[in-house]
Amino acid sequence: MNTASPFKYEHIRVEHRGAISWLILNRPESANALSNELLDEFSDALQRLVSEGGPVIGIRGDGRGFSAGYDIGQVGKVGTYGSLVADPIADHARLRRNVDRYVAMWDHPKPIIAAVHGYCLAGATQMCVYADITVVTNDAKIGEPTIPMGGGYIAPLWVPLVGPKRAKEMAFVAGNSIDGKTAVEWGWANHSVPSDQLIDCVEGLAERIALTPPDVLRIKKLSINRAAEAMGFRSAGAAVAEMDALLHLAPSVLDMKQKLADLGLKEAIKLYRSAPTTPLTPITKTPE
């Protein structure tokens, strides 16, 4: 049964459906871009769901995709939002705060499943990395930002899941992406399913998980997290804000931000768009 949550938000929705409480990114007109306002609501809902809702939390996006990543209108401006040029300390604090929102998923007492359809790009992939289980559609597009003005903020968080070589391949090519089946092959996701089965599959998985008592689930999650942290998972996440804040002051990145301001998002993307490297194919060269 679908039960609406008593707490209301503008940029997300919370729906309780049996064993699972869905936290739904609800900015479909903006490709579910992760604005500061949406992320504030996300963090609030996540905290409320510690003591409310079902034994399992699901995260998905409304509309055509999961999320296109951080709202470029807020994070891509030149010297305005967060005083990116003048105040690297404020920039670092902002970047760290975003990661801390996802660390709260990692530390949450309930299992969290990310259900990805359509597209899951840039900062949205960080959210999925910190989910306990990720289920994607076969045709999902999962990838890096097209405009390469970030440094070590996205791909380093992929390393514990896919390894350093695959993370580097993703990071080195602007806008690089993989599909759902490849995401499972690489270890980024658990399962890849047909688009029309995504919600039913995740809700079925939640029902099976919910057969285990909540206190047992909590300790199972904690013990597995500790094993992952012994391998460096938490420390890797703690370093990404520093790397990205450092690069935001580089002349080449400031130039890209200026191009974005001058040309607009669509025209700026054209400067860097290329085919993904998976599967790897040669570039067709124009005869001389």
Buried (B, 14 or more C-beta within 10 A) or exposed (E): EEEEBEEEBEBBBBBBBBBBBBBBBBBEEBBBBBBBBBBBBBBEBBEBBEEBBBBBBBBBBBBEBBBBBBBBEBBBBBBEBBEBBEBBEBBBEBBBEBBBBBBBBBEBBBBBBBBBBBBBBBBBBBBBBBBBBBBBBBBBBBBBBBBBBBBBBBBBBBBBBBEEEBBBBBBEBBBBBBBBBBBBBBEBBBBBBEBEEBBEBBBEBBBEBBEEEBEEBBEEBEEEBEEEBEEEBBEBBEEBBBBBBBBBEEEEBBEBBEBBBEEEEEEBBEEBEEEBBBEEEEEEEEEE
